[in-house]
Amino acid sequence: MKLLLSLFVVVTTLTHAVAASKPPPNIILIVAEDMSAHLGAFGDSVAQTPHLDKLAKSSIRYPNTFTTAGVCAPSRTSLITGVHQITVGGQHMRTRSFEQMPYRAVPPEQIKAFPELMRQHGYYTYVSSKLDYQFSETAANSGPFTIWDYEGKAPDWQRAPKHKPFFGMYHLDITHESQLFPKKIAINKTQGRVKNWIKPEDVNVPSYYPDTAIVRQGIAQHYNNIRAMDSEVGELLAKLKADGLAENTIVIWTTDHGDALPRGKREIYDSGIKVPLIVHWPEQYQPAGFIPGSVNQQLISFVDLAPSILAMANVPVPDFIQGQALLVNERLSPRQFIYASKDRLDEFPFKERAVRSSQFKYIKNYLPNKPGATHLAYRDQMALMQDLWRAFYAGELTPQQSFWFKPRPMEELYNIIDDPEELTNLAANPSYAKELAVMKNALKTWQAKVPDLSDRAELKLAQQFWPNGQQPQTTEPKIIITANGLITIKATMAGSSLGYQISQNNKKQPWQVFNQPLVVKKGMKISAKAIRYGFKESETVTHRF
């Protein structure tokens, strides 16, 4: 059943949240992994997602939301910074897996993760175990300590001080690609985490797959993992309500990129970058003209999430951010295009750039005559992927199905309205010469504005970030007593973030982000350290009063 699109224009100018009489809202961002818009609320009649469907009825849906990459770490880099991953050196999957020299991305000095900016303005921030920003490792406590108050397996707003609003970010991994590997499937079924709610005969097979029993089983398994994820969302929302926080907490739900299935994840076709987005506003923070259950059709990029969340929290949006607060301010100019990038995947080099309008998708392939499909050891664990390889080698695929497996052209153009699965390449069709020129010009214009560090070899980039293959260390800050008797902390390295910890009466307070001078108290000991994103933390300096 097709989604009936609302014709209402939802006015998203935030009026109540920024009013002085209103306390800052709490905000939680829930990010499911590796899935496209397989929800009943987005028109998928196979999906069983009752909790998210219910949430959507009182929220705004954004069906034209796109990540900046079809794979997790590059996509998460743009989400957390509001900047395209190609600008900060986070475009290759992953920086740590570069065979010639593992490294971490080192963003330009002014770029900070948006939760750190929220901490500077009084928010308590926390995240579940996964980071994966390219200037951190994947696991908790591997990135800049200034971004989060808490990182780990027990993320909870109950840790927040009563006087502080909170921002929490949850990563739900049951829909991740790895959950489609045979061992994981068996474990999840044994534990009762996932059941066979949806049968292989229930699913629809995309035209770019052969209709085989194994393909149907893989798609059905993905749907069953999605149902399990939906239950996790339901539990989280129920806890929020039970704690009396539902009426002052903005809830955002999305996914980190498209489907976990082959030709979805890692690719910059819509199957890899188009994601669902739900934004729920509690009544006291609802924008003027808010219509529960409405659909906003504008193009949204992942670089728009950071400025939107900052605007929700009434935190100034810095100039370095490349997105706009489109989820908050309806007066901003709507997007005509979104942009995405595909670069090295594991040991295989790629360089592709995509621009998409509401009707057309253009892909520029800078390393043509290579197949899109490659034998990635990780992905090949999936039974569905193995069956695709079998069918390809057996010559059982149609030309459209085998296109991904064969050397691909320098340019691709698709009419998304007529061809949503992006099967018919129109780039060489003279009837679409005008549309091709428009999309090529849009990409060229964007590339002139947005720095792309893939213009240089990755080894040179890695050596720039980590000279001689060694992770640099941030220099330690200075603790200074000002003329009026206050404590200030000064960075000694450009671009470093500052944190401090106060100890008094043998009690240590948690580390805080430094953003203003502190009052001296007798018997107080203050410790300070600094972190430049991608570097090691500095040594800790202390001063006792």
NORPE-V906828 format. One line per field, one symbol per residue. phi: phi as a letter, one per 40 degrees, with the letter a starting at -180 (. if undefined). Layout:
phi: ???
This chain:
phi: .ccccccccccbccbccccccccdccbbbbbccfacccbdcbgccccbbccccccccbbbbbcbbbccacacccccccccbgbddccbgbccbbdcccccadabcbcddccbccccccccbgccbaacccbgbgcbcccdgbbdcccbcbbicbcaccccdccbcbbbbbbbccccdccccdccdccccccgcbbccbcdcccbcdccbccbcccccccccccccccccdcccdcccccdcccgbccbbcbbbabcacdccdgbdgcbcdcbbcbcabbbbcdcbcccgcbdgcbbcccbbccccdcccccdcgbdcccccccbcccbbcccccccabbabbbdbfcbcbabbbbbbcbbbbbbbcbcgbcccbccdccccccccccccdccccgcccdcccdccbdbccbbbbccccbccfbbcbcccccbcccccccccccccccccbdbcccbcccccccccbdggbccbccccbcbccccgccbbbcbbdgccbbabbbafgbccccbccbadbccbcgcbbbaabacdgccccccbbabb
